[in-house]
Amino acid sequence: MADNKQSNTPAVSMSAVNKWFDDFHVLKDINLTVADGEKIVICGPSGSGKSTLIRCICKLEDHQRGSINVLGTELNDDIANIDEIRREVGMVFQQFNLFPHMTVLENCTLAQTLVRKKSRKEAEAIAMGFLEKVRIPEQANKYPGELSGGQQQRVAIARSLCMNPQILLFDEPTSALDPEMISEVLDVMVSLAEEGMTMVCVTHEMGFARRVADRVIFMDEGEIVEENDPMTFFDHPENERTKLFLGQILAH
Amino acid sequence: MNTSNQTLNDVLAPPKPSFGGVLKQRLFNTPLDAVITIVCAGLLFYLLYNVIDWAFLSSIWKAEDEPLCRDATGACWSVIDARHRIIMFGLFPFEEHWRSTVACVVMILTIVLSCVPWFWSAVRLGLLWILGFGTFYILMHGGIFGLTEITPERWGGLALTLFIFAAVSIIGMPLSVILALGRRSKLPVIAKMVGLFIDFFRSLPLLTILFTAAVITPFLLPGWLQGDKLYRVIVGFAIFFACYQAENIRAGLQAIPPGQDEAGLTLGLSYWQRVGRIQLPQAFRNSLPAIVNQFVITFKETSIVTIVGFFEILASGSAAFGTGQWTAHYIEVYVFIGLIYFIFVFSLSRYGAYLERKLRVGHG
């Protein structure tokens, strides 16, 4: 049934979405469609609303106007089965947010057993498969506090993948990492992209954007200012604000 | 061989200073330090000697009769020998003391077993406590299996202290979790009302709450809801306990980064799954010292129920020297009771320290 939906409806479609934090207008008339299998990179200066935008997709934030459709279901206050949509949408956070009181393996099996009702054995087999994919199966029985930042973020990605999500959201996944650990996380993300995962990434890793993005979106002051394929976006930006931003982050 | 050792020594950390060296540096560094050290050490030895002399050297352990104690300069421990039954069992009928003893052992066993991690699941803990309380109740109360009935007014001593402590903990802990979660509720009405509830009961002295539970609630509640005075007092005590413990747990919940809950949300976990698997385990770990502290306080505070007419161990002790020939030896009785409290509370504290070490796994 889910497969049927995928072929017909976009993974995410937002139309005229507006959001306020009290008086602060953080998202202004956002229109965005993410097709199934599409990879989108969102960038922009801090405070531009890019994190808020993807947090709206998994309803970590509520929007006040407009509509958001995820996998064919509209997100609003009425739906009691919001958890059902959340389990189809994975999220990888800047601060990893691994559960510190559980081992790496337990982090990866928790939601499988509780939400997907898998047996412990089955869940562990799936978890080990994804830990191998992110190349840290040997850390399975350690606690998150014993791992480096890059390793923790790869565990976080594996934890999301264990739920077999149809969309994966990344909220600045490499911003909290030491420079030498960024590439190990990006490598995992690239291989996911190559396998056809639908991805929406908030990131400033422009090399990654060039390599895997189908579209790059530039946000500023709560608006989508520019949206283009990576080649055009980086080589021939149209908007002045985009040019200024790219100049700043690519200057060195 | 020698040379390789030499090079190895070069890269090793410098040796730790010797014990004597540390002692000299810390205690005898200057002449004034030396004087302070010697005076303090002298005082300490003097006190220690007097205590040992009183308790062991000049004490009388076995006396047929109190008058034999009158000439002794040390402790008269025969008061414990003569009156220990009253101290340990209070008003419990003499010939049924074995029941109270077995009940104490059962209760202690239940408490100790529930400290073992293997029992830490709702089902196992629940079964353990139903079994523990059930056995305790049948032994103490009787009325079935050919045991004579003994109503709670006549329970006393250690058994009563343990029962009140265990019952207050077992009612109070779940209640404190509910209060802590309620006060953090996203619904303002619930958060405000729970906050008011907690602040109301925290603002009252425990004594007032126990008095109200024992004396006033019978006028307010219908007969079938009143229960025995002991149970009303325990419920009142448990509410008081829960209000304090809820704030400890809430402190532990506040310390969890919001990202933890968000991670649970995006994995599709329900509210109770996030609470049970992500929030509470971390909250308990965060505020373990304060939580253990509250248990320690509560164990000692059980002695306050004497005010509403229950002979827990401290009150039974007072009764032990309060009548007859042993009036002069209250210090020995209090030292004995103090030791009993110490054994329980000290074990509780050490268990808390063990838990902290155990739960720190993977946190540097």
Interface residues (C-beta under 8 A of the other chain):
Chain A: C58 L60 D83 E84 R86 R87 V89 G90 M91 F93 Q95 N97 L98 F99 P100 H101 T103 L110 A111 L114 V115 K142 Y143 P144 G145 E146 A156 R159 S160 M163
Chain B: P257 G259 Q260 E262 A263 L265 T266 L267 G268 L269 S270 Q273 R277 I278 P281 Q282 R285 L359 V361 G362 H363 G364
